[in-house]
Amino acid sequence: MAKYVLWINLFLLVTTGFAQTSKIQKKDVEGAAKIFDLNFTSNEIDTLLSDVQDNLTIYQEQHRVHLPNSVPLSLWQTVLLPGVSVNKNQHPIAWTQAHGIELPSRKSALAFYTIPQLAELIKTKKISSVQLTQFYIDRIKKYGDTLQCLISLTESIALEQAKQADEEIAHGNYRGILHGIPYGLKDLFAVKGTKTTWGAAPYKEQVIEEDAFVYQQLRQAGAVLVAKFTLGALAMGDYWYGGRTKNPWNLALGSSGSSAGSASATVAGLVPFAIGTETWGSIVSPSTACGALGLRPTFGRVSRTGAMALSYSLDKIGPICRNAEDAAIVFNAIRGTDGLDLSATEAAFNYSNQLNIKKLKIGYAKNYFDKLKDSTANEWKVIQVLQQAGATIVPVVFPEKEFYPFQMMDIIIGAECAAQFDELTRFNVDDELTMQRKGDWPNQFRTARFIPAVEYINAQRHRYLLMQQVNYLFKDFDVIISPSLFSGNQLAITNLTGHPVVSVPNGFDKKTNKPTSISFLGNLFDEATILALAKLYQDVTPWDKMHPELFK
């Protein structure tokens, strides 16, 4: 990071004293016009040429002013379209009570207890928060290198927070079900006194003296931060500056990304839960690959203050857990806004672990299911299980051509991500990033420089229509079930519209023995329903109770 800042300062020093002498020529405009799908006459180019040259001067002046990653746009994305209502009437939530829980005879089994079970052990003083925290710290030390999932072990912070939790509980000040429970953060959240590396070599010594909103929320709930986990460099994939995060079911495979470490560590029982983020699949994909349950909430449900910005109109924060009620507990703690992220919205979360499935209006995305080659695929089995539990499930076409006539996500995410890391490209610091393939950020950031502002703006206008269309589709459903990955553009569409999804483990692939998952899509701000349905599904299936043999 120090070298990166030095390069910026040298560039500013040089460009302040010396203006660039090369001018844009007529042939340059002719070539650029082809890239942007434009056709100008010779006379039109002669007329506009001096204005383009003047604009270049403005760009050069703008480039001399450093923009930290934390500076947001003045235009804020929102899911609050006309007709979208927000319920702010919060009811008390009755979490599952795990009465009579005892410490296991085989200590390692404690790693896979649910949050209610761990909370009961702490409340009944069968284990202290310090003891539980030390247990998970020991597991991280034992398995962190094996999984390549760890960036920072926050041992001193954790033990201090655990000691405080024990003291508060001893004095009758019980904050709630997360009090004294250890967890981990994806290492793009700032925490004072820790490195925040973003998984990328240029930032591996970066320290941001700020506490992210999500960390503050969990701190207020009494949870204990034990680690900051890996992410693919700058939130892409599972390759980071220290290697590749491993899949706990098969160490020869990666854990997918970009919430790579959060998913891998949670499934391996290194923490009860971890926090991830998603821009275009970064919770759903590693949760699917590793067999975790991942909740990508409605866009704007959790303030992103203190989190690395990748794409201001797409970034979302959510929990990665092993079961649905754990995810509901964590989400309830982190949701909300501090008034600093103007895309964030306060809304009620009225979760109940008692669901009358017969009253739910459930559809399944028939056009995506029909793409599955195997009629006995795990996705179809989910439909059967829910029908046996009393659900009525009807086919629905999730319209692709009508809703999503072109890959607007490529334009939107490309322009926004490249803007956030403009200086990496401009000063060639992107050469320090570990991965340099065609699909990796260095090339993607360069490619995005050829997206015209007009095309980006018009893509956002098409996105507005998409948001309206998907909202209209959901008016007849509480839940729409879809394959999680590789079935079409559902993942891109719902990330663009901001609709919530919970990715739920639903078995293993018969050929590869890799975990598979199903996605429950919900209405805006209705995480409660999809999580309740996920809990019901997990109550009648064994997948959340199966754990990788190496880490038992």
Solvent accessible surface area in square Angstrom, and as a share of the most:
residue,aa,sasa,rsa
1,M,68,0.30
2,A,85,0.66
3,K,106,0.45
4,Y,13,0.05
5,V,64,0.37
6,L,98,0.49
7,W,83,0.29
8,I,9,0.04
9,N,79,0.40
10,L,91,0.45
11,F,57,0.24
12,L,40,0.20
13,L,130,0.64
14,V,87,0.50
15,T,16,0.10
16,T,103,0.60
17,G,55,0.53
18,F,153,0.64
19,A,80,0.62
20,Q,109,0.48
21,T,132,0.77
22,S,83,0.54
23,K,137,0.58
24,I,36,0.18
25,Q,89,0.39
26,K,63,0.27
27,K,148,0.63
28,D,66,0.34
29,V,13,0.08
30,E,74,0.33
31,G,33,0.32
32,A,36,0.28
33,A,8,0.06
34,K,165,0.70
35,I,100,0.51
36,F,55,0.23
37,D,134,0.69
38,L,88,0.44
39,N,145,0.74
40,F,74,0.31
41,T,79,0.46
42,S,67,0.43
43,N,110,0.56
44,E,79,0.36
45,I,5,0.03
46,D,81,0.42
47,T,99,0.58
48,L,45,0.22
49,L,35,0.17
50,S,64,0.41
51,D,85,0.44
52,V,47,0.27
53,Q,40,0.18
54,D,86,0.44
55,N,63,0.32
56,L,49,0.24
57,T,68,0.40
58,I,100,0.51
59,Y,108,0.41
60,Q,31,0.14
61,E,91,0.41
62,Q,118,0.53
63,H,35,0.16
64,R,66,0.24
65,V,104,0.60
66,H,85,0.38
67,L,114,0.57
68,P,62,0.39
69,N,21,0.11
70,S,84,0.54
71,V,66,0.38
72,P,61,0.39
73,L,74,0.37
74,S,105,0.68
75,L,144,0.72
76,W,71,0.25
77,Q,32,0.14
78,T,58,0.34
79,V,4,0.02
80,L,73,0.37
81,L,13,0.06
82,P,114,0.72
83,G,86,0.82
84,V,37,0.21
85,S,101,0.65
86,V,39,0.22
87,N,88,0.45
88,K,137,0.58
89,N,94,0.48
90,Q,70,0.31
91,H,95,0.42
92,P,135,0.85
93,I,33,0.17
94,A,82,0.64
95,W,37,0.13
96,T,56,0.33
97,Q,107,0.47
98,A,16,0.12
99,H,135,0.60
100,G,62,0.59
101,I,32,0.16
102,E,107,0.48
103,L,81,0.41
104,P,33,0.21
105,S,129,0.83
106,R,134,0.49
107,K,137,0.58
108,S,28,0.18
109,A,27,0.21
110,L,3,0.01
111,A,0,0.00
112,F,27,0.11
113,Y,36,0.14
114,T,40,0.23
115,I,0,0.00
116,P,11,0.07
117,Q,53,0.24
118,L,0,0.00
119,A,4,0.03
120,E,24,0.11
121,L,0,0.00
122,I,5,0.02
123,K,98,0.41
124,T,63,0.36
125,K,140,0.59
126,K,74,0.32
127,I,14,0.07
128,S,36,0.23
129,S,0,0.00
130,V,53,0.30
131,Q,109,0.48
132,L,0,0.00
133,T,0,0.00
134,Q,59,0.26
135,F,17,0.07
136,Y,0,0.00
137,I,0,0.00
138,D,71,0.37
139,R,16,0.06
140,I,1,0.00
141,K,111,0.47
142,K,137,0.58
143,Y,23,0.09
144,G,2,0.02
145,D,128,0.66
146,T,54,0.31
147,L,0,0.00
148,Q,56,0.25
149,C,0,0.00
150,L,41,0.21
151,I,27,0.14
152,S,18,0.12
153,L,48,0.24
154,T,10,0.06
155,E,51,0.23
156,S,88,0.57
157,I,39,0.20
158,A,0,0.00
159,L,54,0.27
160,E,120,0.54
161,Q,9,0.04
162,A,0,0.00
163,K,120,0.51
164,Q,60,0.27
165,A,3,0.02
166,D,33,0.17
167,E,86,0.38
168,E,28,0.12
169,I,21,0.11
170,A,70,0.54
171,H,158,0.70
172,G,67,0.64
173,N,79,0.41
174,Y,72,0.27
175,R,81,0.30
176,G,25,0.24
177,I,32,0.16
178,L,5,0.02
179,H,1,0.00
180,G,0,0.00
181,I,0,0.00
182,P,0,0.00
183,Y,2,0.01
184,G,0,0.00
185,L,0,0.00
186,K,0,0.00
187,D,0,0.00
188,L,5,0.03
189,F,1,0.00
190,A,1,0.01
191,V,2,0.01
192,K,109,0.46
193,G,65,0.62
194,T,11,0.07
195,K,71,0.30
196,T,0,0.00
197,T,0,0.00
198,W,14,0.05
199,G,0,0.00
200,A,0,0.00
201,A,24,0.18
202,P,1,0.01
203,Y,7,0.03
204,K,87,0.37
205,E,110,0.50
206,Q,16,0.07
207,V,78,0.45
208,I,49,0.25
209,E,112,0.50
210,E,60,0.27
211,D,36,0.19
212,A,0,0.00
213,F,13,0.06
214,V,1,0.01
215,Y,17,0.06
216,Q,90,0.40
217,Q,49,0.22
218,L,0,0.00
219,R,67,0.24
220,Q,130,0.58
221,A,22,0.17
222,G,4,0.04
223,A,1,0.01
224,V,0,0.00
225,L,0,0.00
226,V,0,0.00
227,A,0,0.00
228,K,0,0.00
229,F,0,0.00
230,T,0,0.00
231,L,0,0.00
232,G,0,0.00
233,A,13,0.10
234,L,0,0.00
235,A,11,0.09
236,M,57,0.26
237,G,33,0.32
238,D,6,0.03
239,Y,62,0.24
240,W,23,0.08
241,Y,61,0.23
242,G,46,0.44
243,G,26,0.25
244,R,80,0.29
245,T,0,0.00
246,K,45,0.19
247,N,2,0.01
248,P,4,0.03
249,W,70,0.25
250,N,63,0.33
251,L,64,0.32
252,A,88,0.68
253,L,60,0.30
254,G,10,0.09
255,S,0,0.00
256,S,32,0.21
257,G,12,0.11
258,S,0,0.00
259,S,0,0.00
260,A,0,0.00
261,G,0,0.00
262,S,0,0.00
263,A,0,0.00
264,S,0,0.00
265,A,0,0.00
266,T,0,0.00
267,V,6,0.03
268,A,0,0.00
269,G,0,0.00
270,L,0,0.00
271,V,0,0.00
272,P,1,0.00
273,F,0,0.00
274,A,0,0.00
275,I,0,0.00
276,G,0,0.00
277,T,13,0.07
278,E,1,0.00
279,T,10,0.06
280,W,93,0.33
281,G,4,0.04
282,S,14,0.09
283,I,0,0.00
284,V,0,0.00
285,S,23,0.15
286,P,0,0.00
287,S,0,0.00
288,T,16,0.09
289,A,25,0.19
290,C,0,0.00
291,G,18,0.17
292,A,0,0.00
293,L,0,0.00
294,G,0,0.00
295,L,0,0.00
296,R,0,0.00
297,P,1,0.01
298,T,1,0.01
299,F,4,0.02
300,G,7,0.07
301,R,4,0.01
302,V,7,0.04
303,S,0,0.00
304,R,24,0.09
305,T,28,0.16
306,G,17,0.17
307,A,21,0.16
308,M,11,0.05
309,A,7,0.06
310,L,5,0.03
311,S,0,0.00
312,Y,30,0.12
313,S,6,0.04
314,L,0,0.00
315,D,14,0.07
316,K,5,0.02
317,I,5,0.03
318,G,0,0.00
319,P,0,0.00
320,I,0,0.00
321,C,0,0.00
322,R,18,0.06
323,N,20,0.10
324,A,0,0.00
325,E,9,0.04
326,D,2,0.01
327,A,0,0.00
328,A,0,0.00
329,I,3,0.02
330,V,0,0.00
331,F,0,0.00
332,N,47,0.24
333,A,21,0.16
334,I,0,0.00
335,R,44,0.16
336,G,7,0.06
337,T,35,0.20
338,D,58,0.30
339,G,47,0.46
340,L,121,0.60
341,D,9,0.05
342,L,113,0.56
343,S,5,0.04
344,A,16,0.12
345,T,21,0.12
346,E,80,0.36
347,A,8,0.06
348,A,10,0.08
349,F,2,0.01
350,N,47,0.24
351,Y,8,0.03
352,S,55,0.36
353,N,33,0.17
354,Q,147,0.65
355,L,48,0.24
356,N,77,0.39
357,I,8,0.04
358,K,154,0.65
359,K,160,0.68
360,L,23,0.12
361,K,109,0.46
362,I,4,0.02
363,G,0,0.00
364,Y,27,0.10
365,A,0,0.00
366,K,82,0.35
367,N,38,0.20
368,Y,0,0.00
369,F,0,0.00
370,D,80,0.42
371,K,113,0.48
372,L,43,0.21
373,K,207,0.88
374,D,54,0.28
375,S,89,0.58
376,T,70,0.41
377,A,17,0.13
378,N,21,0.11
379,E,24,0.11
380,W,59,0.21
381,K,92,0.39
382,V,1,0.00
383,I,9,0.05
384,Q,94,0.42
385,V,36,0.21
386,L,0,0.00
387,Q,85,0.38
388,Q,153,0.68
389,A,40,0.31
390,G,24,0.23
391,A,9,0.07
392,T,96,0.56
393,I,17,0.08
394,V,66,0.38
395,P,76,0.48
396,V,19,0.11
397,V,89,0.51
398,F,0,0.00
399,P,21,0.13
400,E,36,0.16
401,K,176,0.75
402,E,124,0.56
403,F,25,0.10
404,Y,10,0.04
405,P,87,0.55
406,F,74,0.31
407,Q,75,0.34
408,M,1,0.01
409,M,0,0.00
410,D,73,0.38
411,I,45,0.23
412,I,0,0.00
413,I,18,0.09
414,G,14,0.14
415,A,24,0.19
416,E,13,0.06
417,C,0,0.00
418,A,5,0.04
419,A,69,0.54
420,Q,29,0.13
421,F,5,0.02
422,D,32,0.16
423,E,18,0.08
424,L,1,0.00
425,T,22,0.13
426,R,73,0.27
427,F,22,0.09
428,N,97,0.50
429,V,0,0.00
430,D,1,0.01
431,D,93,0.48
432,E,55,0.25
433,L,8,0.04
434,T,67,0.39
435,M,41,0.18
436,Q,85,0.38
437,R,134,0.49
438,K,169,0.72
439,G,46,0.44
440,D,9,0.05
441,W,23,0.08
442,P,2,0.01
443,N,43,0.22
444,Q,67,0.30
445,F,1,0.01
446,R,92,0.34
447,T,77,0.45
448,A,9,0.07
449,R,103,0.38
450,F,114,0.47
451,I,43,0.22
452,P,33,0.21
453,A,72,0.56
454,V,100,0.57
455,E,72,0.32
456,Y,47,0.18
457,I,99,0.50
458,N,50,0.26
459,A,2,0.01
460,Q,39,0.17
461,R,161,0.59
462,H,77,0.34
463,R,4,0.02
464,Y,91,0.35
465,L,96,0.48
466,L,1,0.00
467,M,6,0.03
468,Q,77,0.34
469,Q,62,0.28
470,V,0,0.00
471,N,34,0.18
472,Y,148,0.56
473,L,26,0.13
474,F,2,0.01
475,K,110,0.47
476,D,77,0.40
477,F,25,0.10
478,D,35,0.18
479,V,0,0.00
480,I,0,0.00
481,I,0,0.00
482,S,0,0.00
483,P,1,0.01
484,S,4,0.02
485,L,36,0.18
486,F,201,0.84
487,S,7,0.05
488,G,39,0.38
489,N,37,0.19
490,Q,3,0.01
491,L,28,0.14
492,A,2,0.02
493,I,0,0.00
494,T,0,0.00
495,N,1,0.00
496,L,1,0.00
497,T,1,0.01
498,G,1,0.01
499,H,1,0.01
500,P,0,0.00
501,V,1,0.00
502,V,0,0.00
503,S,0,0.00
504,V,0,0.00
505,P,7,0.04
506,N,5,0.02
507,G,4,0.03
508,F,41,0.17
509,D,53,0.27
510,K,148,0.63
511,K,196,0.83
512,T,76,0.44
513,N,108,0.55
514,K,84,0.36
515,P,10,0.06
516,T,27,0.16
517,S,3,0.02
518,I,0,0.00
519,S,1,0.00
520,F,0,0.00
521,L,0,0.00
522,G,0,0.00
523,N,40,0.21
524,L,23,0.11
525,F,21,0.09
526,D,38,0.20
527,E,0,0.00
528,A,13,0.10
529,T,26,0.15
530,I,0,0.00
531,L,0,0.00
532,A,6,0.05
533,L,0,0.00
534,A,0,0.00
535,K,37,0.16
536,L,34,0.17
537,Y,5,0.02
538,Q,7,0.03
539,D,92,0.48
540,V,89,0.51
541,T,15,0.09
542,P,67,0.42
543,W,78,0.27
544,D,27,0.14
545,K,125,0.53
546,M,84,0.37
547,H,33,0.15
548,P,1,0.01
549,E,134,0.60
550,L,95,0.47
551,F,0,0.00
552,K,90,0.38
